[in-house]
Amino acid sequence: MVTVLFSHTNALRFLLLFAGACAVVVLAIRKRAGFTLQESTLIPPILIPYLLWMAWTGASLVWSLEPELSRKEFTNELAYTLVAFWFCYLAGQAPGAARALGYGLGAGVAGVSLVAAYDYLFDRGHYEAGFHGGSGNLTSALITLIPCLLLVVWLSREKVVSARAGVLALVCVGLGVLGAYTTLNRTIWIALSIQLCLAGALILWRSRDDRGRRKRKLIGTAVVATVIAIAVVVTVAQVQQQRRELLRQQPGKEAMADPKNDPRLRVWPYVIDIVSERPWLGSGYGRGIARRALHEKFPDREIWHAHNLFLETAIQVGIPGVALLFALISMTAAHGVQYFRSRDPIRAACGIAVLCIVLGMLLRNMTDVLWVRQNSLLYWGIVGMLFGIGRMRVDAGLQR
């Protein structure tokens, strides 16, 4: 998963995906041959809704306006991510998987954030083409990973993991915040603050039986939430000011410095018109399938997709596709809730992390469509690992 955080690592990703596919096949053969593998150990949760979503998008290749684009996107966005999800689910059940995930993700966040900070300070002109993947990919990665690291901090306070692990995770979170600032993106601060509030609320809910402890935590959480709210407001204001200055330096984009002139406010009503032309089947799977129509209407070349996950999905695979995607996301969150309700803190932390990741992904993709390529691989890989780790906590007999 760490390789996904950096650009120019496609060959390594494909090699690891191939290895993952082989691992899934080998385990399936071992089960077929009579080895004692439980069904729940081999088959990941939410597989059925994923396959239903995959089947509908695959069927869209039949009526796609651009079959070649749809075929390519289907392979990249669904087939590869299914392999990543399944393999990471199996890997999460290996001994020491939780420890490896924590240290691996911490190192990845620290590394990619430091690379982004270097490009921001010393090579701003090539920031978007940097080794960290650019602002869009970096924000998506940090929204996925920072909640996981914050939960390591919580587990260290609960004395489930070592204090050293908690300190290292906190340092990596700090570097992640630095990386987030370099993106000059506003949505990430909103997403991170809401994720933190969700995680805090769920942790408070877990301590509801201990009234004294809960009261202390409630006061502490209120103080922290106030500080975070102030910090987010100040940071967003600073980011907005820097965005204005950068846009004013770019010919033809001076007007976009004013949020009221955001082109997405004009794009979304037009996208609804596009959806209404083919509401049930869509135009075919693949981000940007309606780019020609959008380019004819809007001169800005960056407007080549709907800049909203559900509107873009409606363009591609119609209303049934939106319903299937919503069902998949909902089932993912439902399994997160199931894990959260466990009395085992590690399994509960996995559930909270899944819920935060799902929420963060939705928030980030309400004004853009970045749940693709490496971001999709990272999302499904981390979710698969968390499901696998949580599954093993059940096998340990701690709490079902």
N, C-alpha and C positions, 0 to 999 in steps of 0.2 A: 504493500500500500504506500510505502514511503516514496517509491519511484513515481507514483502518480502525481506527487506534488510538484515535480519538476518537468519542464518542457524538454524536448529533444531526447526523450527516453522511450520512444514508441517501440523500438526493437526489443528492449528489455521487458516492457510490459507484455508484448505478445509472447515472449518466451515464458514468462511467468504464468500467463493465462493458459498456455499450452500445458505447462506442468500441472496447473490446477485441474484442467480438464482430464488429464491422465489420472490424477489422484482420485477424482470422482468416479471414473470408470473402474479403476482397480478396486475401490471399496464396494462398488455395486457388484462386481464379479465375485468378490470374496463373500458377500452376503448370499449371492445366488448359489455359491458352492457349499454353503452350509455353515459358514463361520458365524459366531454369535454376535451379530450386529443388530441392535434394536432399530425398528423402523424410524423412530424419532431421532435416532443418532445420525442416520444417513440422510433422511429427507428433511430439508429445512422447513421452517414455518413459512407461511404465506406463499408457498410454491404454487398452489392452485390459482389464487388471484393473479399472480405474476404470469402464469401460463395463459390465463384467459386474456389478459391485457396483451400479451405477446401474440396470441392467435389472431386477435382482431386487427392489430397493426400489421401482422403478416398478410392477412386477407386483403388489406388495402393496396397491396402491390398489384392486385388484379385490376383495380379501377384508378390507380394512381395516374396523375397527369405527367409525372416524371418517374417511370418505373425504375430506371437505373439509380436515381437519387434515393428513392424509397428502399431499394434493395441494399444499397450501401449503408444507409442510416439504420436500417433494421439490424444489420450485422453488427455495426459498431455500438449501437445504443441498447440493444436488447440481448442479442446472443452473447456478446462478450461480457456484459454485465451479469447475465445469469450465471456464467461460469465463475466470475469473480465472487458473486454472492454465495454460490454453493460451496466453492472451495474454501472461502473464508469461514463459512459456517462450520465446515469440518475441521479447519485449522484451529478455530476457537475452542474446540473440545480437546485439544492436545494438552498434556501437562505443561504448566508454565505459560499458557497462552496469554493469560491476563497480564502477567508481568512483561512479556515480550511486547504486547500491544501498547502498554503504557510507556515503556522506554522508547519503543520505535516511533510512536506518534510524537512523543516529546522531542526527540531528536529531529524528526521531520519538520515540525512546526518551528523549532529554533533555527534550523538550517535555512528553510525557505524564507523566513522572516528576515534573517540577516542578509540574505541575498537581495531581497526586495529593498531593504533599507540602504544597502550599498548603491543599488541602481538609482534610488530616489535621490540620494545625496550627491552622487558623483557622475551619474550617467542618465539624467532625466530624459534625454531625447530617445533613449532606447528602452525605457522602462517597460512599455507594453510588450516588447519582444524579448524581455529578460528571461533568465533561466528559471525564475520563479513562476512564469506562466502568464504574467500580466495581471491587471487589477481584477478582472472578472473572475478568473480562475482562482486567484489568491483569496478573494473574499469568500468564494464558495467553499474552499478548503478550510479556511479558518472557522467559518460558521459550523462546519462539520466536526472539527477537531477540538476547538477550545472547550466546549462543554464536557468532552470526555476527560480532559486534563483537570478541569475544575472539580470533577467528581472524584478524581484521584486525591485531590487536596482534601475533600470531605472524608474520604475513606481513611486518610492518614489521621485526621482529627478523631475519627471513630476508633482509631488504633487497629484498623483492619489491615492496613499496609504500613510500612515503615515511615517514620517522620522524614527520613531522607528522600523517599519517593515523593512525599507531599511537597517538600521544599523545591525539589527539581521540577515538579509539575507546575508549581507557582511561578518559578523563573521562566519556564517555557510559555506560560500564559502571558507573562509580561512581554516577552519577545513577540508573541502573537499579536498583542495589542499594538506594538510598534509596527509590525507588518501591516496590520489593518489600517493604521493611519497613513501609510505610504500610498494606499490605493486611492485616497481622496474620494471614497465612496460613502454616501450617507446611509444607505440601507443597512450596511453591516452593523453600524452602531445601534440602530433600532433593533435589529435581529438579535445581536448579542445581549442587549439589555433585557429583552423579553425572554430570551432563553434563560438568562440568569434568574429572572423573577420566577419563571416556571420551576426551575430546579430548586430554588429556595422554598417555594410554596410546597413542593412535594416532600422535601426533606422535613419541613415543619410538620406536615401531615403525619409523617412517620413517627414523630415524637409526641403525638397527641395524648398518649396514655400517661406521660410523665408531665404533670401540669407545671411543676416548678421549672423543669428543664425547658419546657415549651415556652414559658413566659420569657425566660432569659433569651432563648433563641429568637423569639418574636421581636423583642426590643433590639437585639443585635441586628437582625435582618432589616428592621425598619431603618436603623441608622445607615447600614450599608446601602440599602436601596435608595435612600435620600442622596447619599454621596454619589452613587452611580448615576442617578438621574441628573444631578447637576453636572457631573463630568460629561455625560452624553450630550447634554444641551450645549455645553461649551465647545466640545469637540466637533459636533455637527456644524455649529456656527463657524468655527475656524476652517473646517473642510469646505463649507459652502463659499467662504470668502476666497480661499485658494482656487476653487473651481472657477469662480467668476474671473479671477485674474488670468487664469490659463485660457479660458474661452475667449476673453477679450483680445488675447494675443494671436488668436487663430482667425484668419480672414473668413468671413461668411458665418462665423459662429458667435458673433458678439451678442446677438439677441438672446441666445440660449443661456446667457449668464443669469437671466431672470427666470426663476422657476415657473412663472406663469407662461413662458414661451416653450416649455418642455414639449417637444414634438409628440411624445407619447399620448398627451391629452387629445391630440387630433387623430392619432393612429387607431386608438381603441374603438371609437365609433365606426371607423371605416372597416376595421377587422370584423366587427359584428355583421356588417353588410356582406363581407366575403363569406362568412360562415353561413349566412342565410341562403346563399346560392346553392350550397350542397350540405344541408344541415345534418343528414343522417349518415352519409358515407365519407364526407370530407374529400379533400383533394389528393390524399395519399400521404403516407407517413414520411416524415423527414422535416427537420427544422428548415425554414426558408422555402417551403414548397410554393408559397404565394409571393415570393420576392419580386417577381416581374410586375405583378399588379401593384405592389407597394411602391416600387420604384417609379412607376408611371404616375402615381399620385403624390409622392413625396420626394423632393430633390435630394434630401439627406441620404447618402449612401449607407449610413449606419442603420437606417430603417429598412431592414430586409426580412424581419420576422415580427411577430405580434408584441413582443416585449411583455408578455404575460403567459405563464405556463398553461393555464386552462384555455385561454383564447387561442393560443398557438396549437394546442391539442385539438380544439374544435375545428380549426382550419384543416388539420391533417387527417383526422379520423372521425370527425363528426361528434354529435352529442353522445352516441353510444360509447365512443372511445373515451370521452371525458368521464362518463359514469364508471367505466372500468378502471380508469386511472385513479379516480377518487376512491373507489373500493379498495384498490391496492394500497393506497396511502393510508386509508382508514384501518385496514387490517394490520398494517405495520404498526400503527399507533396502538391498536388494541392489544397486540402482543407486548408492546412496551408497557402498557398498563398492567398486564398480567405479571410481567417480571417485577414491576415496581411494588406490587402488593406482597411480594415475598418478604419474610422476616430475615432472610439472609442478606446482609448489606451489599455484597458484591453483585448478587443477582438483581437486587433492587437498583443499584447504581447503573447496571446495564439497561434496565428498563427506563430509568430517568434519562440516560444518555440517548436512547432511541427516540424518546418523545421530544427531547430538545433538538435532535438532528432533524427530525421530520418537520418540526415547527420552523426551524431555521431555514430549511430548504424551501418551504412554502413562502416564507417572508421574502427571501432573496429573489425568488422567481415570480413575484407578483409584478415587478417592474422590468423584468428581463427574462430571457430564457437561457439559463446557464447550466441546467441540469442535463448536460450532455458530455460526451467524450470522457475526459479524465475526471470531471466532477461527478458524473454518474457512476463511474467505476469506483471512485473513492466512497461515495455515499453507500452504494450497495455492498462494497467490501467491508466497510466499518459496521454497517448494520448486521451483516452476516457474522462477523467476528463477535459482536455483542450478543447475538442470539446464541451462538455456539458456546460462549463462556457461560452465559446464563443457564444453558441446557446442562452443562457439566455440574453446576451448583446443585441442580436437582438430583443428578446421579450421585452426588456426594452425600445425599440424604439429609441435607441441612433444612430445607423447607420446600415443599412442593406447592 
